[in-house]
């Protein structure tokens, strides 16, 4: 389902080649009637609809409640009413906040360090409640630090690549000391499919991660090397400001 707009623009879905097995429906995850309608006949639902911009969540937290929490409720309720549809509800490594220990596993405490992460923690709890209360076959899938084509320029990898591609001499970045568990988007998709095909994952929260961590500084140097650049890094304090639209959430994440 693509978010409806007056231009009938589907975002990145516009780039998908025509496929007789693919039907794109415009709508809104906050509409329970539409959600139930488009889920009819489905055996498995991959629920990825969400507002994800951390900075925006500070300014418009109610939007995150309506989309992330209520949207997840709509999916789970529809799955229950339609007869036990399998649901993979997408979470985020942001629910763990700043790591208390590494590697981060599924038992790590949740820390709502932004309205966005709070909304995802609540959404995860709603999804799991349908497993415990109604035996709905739900799995909470938690990808770590996805990167790949068409990623938002707010993230560290496209930020570095974009600025080097523009032949800048000095690149503006935030704190380069934290580490991340980077996962290529295709590998994340493989993880989703593997979880969907494994019934032992039902009723569980599953992290998708590589079990390795890479610092921001190493990432920066690696991209420089691949792109043949001698660009210099300049600390941009604005990127360390959680209320800034240029903010990138650096979290120590391994699993």
N, C-alpha and C positions, 0 to 999 in steps of 0.2 A: 504494500500500500504506500502510495506517495502522498505527501502532504498537499492538500488541495490549495490552489491559489488561482486568482482570476486569469492568469496567463496559461493555466493548465501546463505549467512547466514542471517536469519531473526531476529536476536536478541532475545528478550523475546518472540516473536511470536512463536519461536521454541517449547515453552513449552505448547502451546495450543493444547488440544486433537483434533483429527480429527473430522471435522464437515461438513456435506454435505451442510450446509447453509453458509459456510465460504470459501471465495476464497482469497488467498493472492497473490498479484501482486507485483513484484519487479519493482521499477522505481524511479523517482525523481520528487518531487513536483515542481521543477523549469522547468519541461518540459510541456508546455501547451497542446501539442497534446496528450500526454499520459494521462494527468489529465482529459481531455475531454473524451477520449476513455473509461476510467474506470468508469466515472460517468454516462455513458449512461444507461438509464433504472432505475436510482436511483430516489427515491422520496425525501429522506433526506440525506444530507451529513454532517457527523461530521468531521470537519476539525481541526485536532490536530497536523499536521505536522509542525515542527519548530525546529530551533536550540535554545537551552535553557540555555546553560552554560554562566553565566554572566562573569566569568573571561575571557573566550575565546573571548567574544565579544569585549573586549578592544584591543585584538591583531589582530582580523580578522573581523572588522565591516562590510566589504563588503559582507562577507558570510551571515551575518544576513539580510542584505538588499535583497540579491538574494533569500534566502530561506523564510524568514518570511514575507517580503513585497510582493515580486514578486510571491511567492507561493500562498499567499492569493488572489492576483489578478487573478492568473490562475484558482483557484477554483471558484471564483465569476463569472469570465467571462464565464467559461464553463457552470456553472449553468444557467446563462442568456441565452446563445446560445441554451442550451438544453431544454429551456422552463420553467423557473421558478422553478428550483429545490430548495427545502428548504435547507438552509445552516446554520449550527451552527458553527461559527468561534471561536476558542478557544483563549482567551486572558490570562492575568495573573495579579495577584494583584501587581506585580512589576511596572505596569504602574502608580500607585499612588505614588511611591517613599516613602519617610518618611512622615508619616501621619501629616497633618495639624490639623486634629481633628479626634476623634474616637467617636462612631464607623464610619468606612469609608463606605460611601454609593456611589452609582453610580454617584453622582454629585460632588464628590471630585475631585479637580484639578489633571490633569495628570502631572507627573514630570519625565522627561526622565533622570534618574540618571545613566544610563549606555547605551551603544550602543544597548544592548539587549532590555531594556525597551523602548528605542526610536523606535526600529524596530517594537515592538508589538503595540505601540501607533499608528504608521503609518498604520500597518496592520488592526487594528480596524477601523481606519478612512476610509480605502479603502473599507472594508466590508460594513460599514454603508453608504458609498457613493452610492453603488449599490442599496441599499434600497431606498434612496431618489431620485436618478437619474433614476432608471429603475424599481422601485417597486419590486425588487427581495426580496423574503421572507427570510431575513437575521436576525439572532440574534447573538450578540456578547456575549459569555459565559465566565465569568471571575471567575475561581476557586481560592480559597484562600488556600495557604499553605497545599497542599496535602501531605499525608504520607501514607505509606503502604509497602507491600512486594516488594522487588527488587528495592527500591528507591536508588538513588545515595548516596554513602557514604559521599558526600560533605554536605548533609543536616544534620541538628542537631540530629534528632532522630536516624537514622542509625549510625551516628558517635558515639553517646553514647553507643548504643547497641553493636556495633562491638567491641569497645575497652573494654567494660566490659566482653564480651564473651571471649576475649583473656586474661582475668585474669590480666589486668594491674592494678597497684596499684595507679597510678596517671593518670588522663585523661586530655588531652589537648583540651581546648575549647576556643572559643572567648568570646565576651561580653555576659553575661548572663542576663542583665537587660532588654533588649527589650522584647516585647510580640508578640505572633502570634495567629492567628485564625486557629487552626489545624483542618483538615478535612480528615477523612479516605477515601481512594481511592474508596471504594465501595459506600460511600455516595455521592461522587462527580459524579460517574457514574449514580446514581439514579437521581441526579440533572439534568444531561444532558438529560436523558430520559424524565423527567417531563417537562423540557423546550421545548423539541421537540414536545411534545404532546399538548402544550398550544399555540394556535395561537395568544393569546394576547401578547406574548413575541416577536412577529415579529417586527422588526424595533427598538429593544431596546437593551441596554447593561444590562446584568443581572449578578450580583455577586452571586456566590455559596459560602456560608459561614455559620458558626454556631452561629454567634452573641455572641461569647464569646472569651476572650483572655487569653492566658496562657504564663507566662514569661518563658524564657529559664531556669532560675534557678529552678522554680517549675517543669518544664519538666525533668530536670536532676535528681532532687530528687525523682520524681515519678518513673522514669525508674530504678533508684538504688533500690528503695523499691521493685518493681515488680521482679527484678532480684536477690534480696537478696545480694546486694553488698555494701561494705563500701568504695568504691573507692573515692579518693579525686580529686578535680578539680584543674587544673593548667591553668592559663591564657596563651593562645598561641597568641602572638601579630600578628603572620603571618596570622591567621584567620580573623583578622580585616583589613587586607590589601586588598583593592578591586582589586589589580592587581595579587593577589596570586591565584594559582590554588586550594588552600585549603580554599578559601574565601567562607563564607556562608552569604547570604544576609539576615540580620535580619531586618525586617520591622514591625512596629507596625500596625497590621491589624486586625480589627474587622468589622463586618457588621451585 
